[in-house]
Amino acid sequence: MDDLTRGLRKHSWFNGFDISDELPKKFSLEQWVKLAKESQATVFIAGIGEDGTLQSLLEAEGIPFTVGPGAMSSKTCMDKVATSLALHHLTDFGVLTINKDVKTKKDLLKMSISDLWHDLKSKLHCDTLCVKPGRDGCSTGVARLCCKRDLAFYVNALQDCLPRIPPNSLSKAHGMIEMPNPPLELLIFEPFVETDDIVVASKSSNENAHNLLWKGDSRWVEVTVGVVGKRGSMRSLTPSVTVKESGGILSLEEKFQGGTGINLTPPPPSIMSSA
């Protein structure tokens, strides 16, 4: 409070804190859910609602909430393998999921790196792999592995429970890779899908004008898009494409931190048609 007051006093609109105002209190999650019910509140979910835990607690108490799907859908979508299985029957409709090979941390630590690398490449029919946690909704623990040395470095990071992998530790340039906390136990390996880097470059004649540089060699573009509506009649919202500053994978900052990543909504027509 003192630190905030010192900073805010510099602003003419700040009238000071009223000491009689009730200060924030600490609640357990269960106490907070009970308070929400007593207050007849509608809960706006942000952050911890990703795996369905919070939705389950709220649904059990009949408390309405505003963001995202219910507990079962959230629990399914948090698990990438379960999501693939849930979508498998839609293959004939053009909804495809990428091939996967699931390994436990224990499996990775007991296999030789050479055998593991050969096994993964043979099963997935690719030269470059993407590794990611089995249950994590963002970019933590996601890395591009181009060779046995990359795989060995990643497995060692798992063994040592590193909180993060430093920039440029792997053969393909990348930023900091934050690792999940607590450490992950289930990992998914997939073929790495090559996409073109999209770069925003300023025109030399006008600092406020920008060019979008995109080679267009790859026909794959990664987008973030929401869908809304009732089952059977859902519609797509306008997609966003995020411009990477460097490397093959978006950093956590580029993905989530305001003012860091460059989000283009909608993607320019040169990248994606409105249809």
C-alpha positions in Angstrom: 0.0 0.0 0.0 2.8 2.4 0.9 4.7 1.6 -2.4 1.5 2.2 -4.4 0.7 5.4 -2.6 4.2 6.9 -3.3 3.8 6.2 -7.0 0.2 7.3 -7.3 0.7 10.6 -5.5 2.5 11.8 -8.6 -0.8 11.8 -10.4 -3.2 14.7 -10.1 -6.3 12.4 -10.2 -5.2 10.4 -7.2 -7.1 11.3 -4.0 -5.4 8.8 -1.6 -6.6 5.6 0.0 -9.3 5.6 2.5 -7.9 3.8 5.5 -11.4 2.7 6.5 -11.7 0.7 3.2 -11.7 -3.0 3.8 -8.3 -4.5 3.0 -8.0 -7.6 0.8 -8.4 -10.9 2.6 -6.9 -14.3 1.8 -9.3 -17.2 1.1 -8.8 -20.8 0.2 -10.3 -21.8 -3.1 -13.2 -23.6 -1.3 -13.9 -20.6 0.9 -13.8 -18.3 -2.1 -16.3 -20.5 -4.0 -18.6 -20.4 -0.9 -18.3 -16.6 -0.8 -19.2 -16.4 -4.5 -22.3 -18.5 -4.0 -23.4 -16.4 -0.9 -22.8 -13.2 -3.0 -24.8 -14.6 -5.9 -21.8 -13.7 -8.1 -21.1 -14.6 -11.7 -17.4 -15.6 -11.9 -15.2 -14.4 -14.7 -12.6 -17.2 -15.2 -9.0 -16.3 -16.1 -5.9 -18.3 -15.6 -6.5 -21.4 -13.5 -9.7 -22.5 -15.3 -7.8 -24.2 -18.1 -8.1 -27.8 -17.0 -11.7 -27.8 -15.7 -10.9 -27.8 -12.0 -12.4 -24.4 -11.3 -15.4 -25.1 -13.5 -16.1 -28.3 -11.6 -16.2 -26.5 -8.3 -18.5 -23.8 -9.6 -20.8 -26.2 -11.4 -21.2 -28.3 -8.2 -22.4 -25.2 -6.3 -24.6 -23.9 -9.2 -22.5 -20.7 -9.6 -22.6 -19.3 -13.1 -19.3 -18.4 -14.9 -18.7 -16.5 -18.1 -15.6 -17.7 -19.9 -14.9 -20.9 -21.9 -16.4 -24.3 -21.9 -17.5 -26.5 -19.0 -15.5 -28.8 -16.9 -15.5 -31.9 -19.1 -14.6 -30.0 -22.3 -11.8 -28.1 -20.5 -10.4 -31.3 -19.0 -10.4 -33.0 -22.4 -8.8 -30.0 -24.3 -6.1 -29.7 -21.6 -4.9 -33.2 -22.5 -3.6 -33.1 -26.1 -3.8 -36.9 -26.5 -7.4 -37.0 -25.3 -8.2 -34.1 -27.6 -6.9 -36.0 -30.6 -8.9 -39.1 -29.7 -12.1 -37.0 -29.2 -11.6 -35.5 -32.7 -10.6 -38.7 -34.5 -14.1 -39.4 -35.8 -14.1 -36.1 -37.7 -11.2 -37.1 -40.0 -13.6 -37.6 -43.0 -14.8 -34.0 -42.5 -11.3 -32.6 -42.9 -10.5 -32.2 -39.1 -7.1 -33.7 -38.8 -4.7 -34.0 -35.9 -1.0 -34.6 -36.2 0.6 -38.0 -35.5 1.9 -38.3 -31.9 4.1 -40.6 -29.9 3.7 -40.3 -26.1 6.6 -41.0 -23.7 6.8 -40.8 -19.9 9.7 -38.9 -18.4 10.8 -42.3 -16.9 10.9 -43.8 -20.5 13.1 -40.9 -21.7 15.6 -41.2 -18.9 16.2 -44.9 -19.2 16.6 -45.1 -23.1 19.8 -44.3 -24.9 19.5 -41.0 -26.8 20.5 -42.7 -30.1 17.9 -45.4 -29.8 15.2 -42.9 -28.7 16.0 -40.5 -31.6 15.9 -43.3 -34.2 12.6 -44.7 -32.6 10.9 -41.3 -32.8 12.0 -40.5 -36.3 10.9 -44.0 -37.5 7.4 -43.8 -35.9 6.7 -40.2 -36.9 8.3 -40.4 -40.4 10.1 -37.0 -40.0 13.5 -35.5 -39.5 12.6 -32.7 -37.2 10.5 -33.2 -34.0 8.4 -31.0 -31.8 8.2 -32.0 -28.1 5.6 -30.6 -25.7 4.0 -31.5 -22.4 1.0 -33.9 -22.5 -1.0 -31.6 -20.2 -0.2 -27.9 -20.5 -2.2 -25.3 -22.3 0.5 -22.9 -23.4 4.1 -22.7 -24.6 5.9 -24.1 -21.6 8.2 -27.0 -22.4 7.6 -26.7 -26.2 10.8 -27.1 -28.2 12.0 -27.9 -31.7 14.4 -30.8 -31.8 16.6 -31.1 -35.0 19.2 -33.7 -34.0 20.3 -36.1 -31.3 22.2 -33.4 -29.5 18.9 -31.4 -29.1 17.1 -34.4 -27.7 19.9 -35.1 -25.2 19.9 -31.5 -24.0 16.1 -31.6 -23.5 16.2 -34.9 -21.7 19.0 -33.6 -19.4 16.9 -30.5 -18.7 14.0 -32.8 -17.6 16.4 -34.9 -15.5 17.8 -31.8 -13.7 14.3 -30.3 -13.4 15.5 -27.0 -14.9 13.0 -24.1 -14.5 13.9 -22.9 -18.0 16.1 -23.7 -21.0 18.4 -20.7 -21.8 18.2 -19.0 -25.3 19.9 -20.7 -28.2 20.7 -23.9 -26.3 19.4 -26.0 -29.2 20.6 -26.1 -32.7 17.8 -24.0 -34.1 17.8 -20.4 -32.7 15.1 -19.8 -30.1 14.4 -17.6 -27.1 14.0 -18.7 -23.5 12.0 -21.9 -23.1 10.1 -21.9 -19.8 9.7 -25.4 -18.4 6.5 -26.5 -16.6 6.3 -26.2 -12.8 5.8 -28.8 -11.3 8.0 -30.8 -13.8 6.1 -32.7 -16.4 5.7 -36.5 -16.4 4.2 -37.1 -19.8 5.6 -35.8 -23.1 4.3 -35.8 -26.6 6.5 -35.9 -29.7 5.2 -34.8 -33.1 6.6 -34.0 -36.5 7.6 -30.4 -36.5 5.4 -28.5 -39.0 7.5 -26.0 -40.8 5.9 -22.5 -41.3 7.4 -19.4 -42.8 8.5 -16.6 -40.5 6.4 -13.5 -40.9 8.4 -10.4 -40.3 7.2 -6.8 -39.8 9.8 -4.4 -41.3 9.7 -0.6 -41.3 10.1 1.3 -44.5 13.1 3.5 -44.5 11.3 6.5 -45.9 8.6 6.5 -43.2 9.2 5.1 -39.7 5.4 4.7 -39.1 4.9 2.6 -42.3 5.5 -1.1 -42.2 6.0 -3.9 -44.7 4.9 -7.5 -44.0 7.5 -9.9 -45.2 6.4 -13.4 -45.8 8.1 -15.8 -48.3 5.0 -18.0 -48.8 7.1 -21.1 -49.4 5.1 -23.0 -46.8 1.4 -23.2 -47.1 0.9 -23.6 -43.3 0.1 -20.7 -41.1 -0.5 -20.9 -37.3 -3.5 -19.0 -36.1 -5.4 -18.5 -32.9 -9.2 -18.5 -33.4 -12.2 -18.7 -31.2 -15.5 -20.3 -32.0 -18.9 -19.5 -30.5 -22.4 -20.9 -30.7 -24.5 -23.9 -29.8 -23.5 -27.4 -30.7 -24.2 -28.0 -34.4 -24.3 -24.3 -35.3 -21.0 -22.9 -34.2 -19.3 -20.1 -36.2 -15.7 -19.0 -36.3 -14.6 -15.6 -34.9 -11.9 -13.6 -36.8 -8.5 -15.4 -36.5 -5.3 -13.8 -35.4 -1.8 -14.6 -36.6 1.1 -13.8 -34.3 4.3 -12.7 -35.8 7.4 -14.4 -34.3 10.4 -12.2 -33.5 12.8 -15.2 -33.9 13.0 -18.9 -33.8 10.5 -21.6 -34.7 8.2 -21.3 -31.6 6.4 -18.4 -30.0 7.8 -17.5 -26.6 5.5 -17.1 -23.6 6.0 -13.4 -23.8 5.1 -13.2 -27.5 2.0 -15.3 -26.8 0.6 -13.7 -23.7 2.4 -10.5 -22.6 0.7 -7.4 -23.8 2.8 -5.2 -26.1 5.4 -8.0 -26.7 4.1 -10.1 -29.6 2.6 -8.7 -32.8 -0.9 -9.9 -33.4 -2.5 -9.4 -36.8 -6.3 -9.6 -36.6 -7.5 -10.5 -39.2 -4.4 -11.9 -41.0 -3.6 -9.9 -44.1 -5.1 -11.1 -47.4 -1.6 -12.0 -48.7 -1.5 -14.7 -45.9 -5.1 -15.9 -45.6 -8.2 -15.2 -47.7 -11.3 -14.0 -45.9 -13.1 -17.2 -46.8 
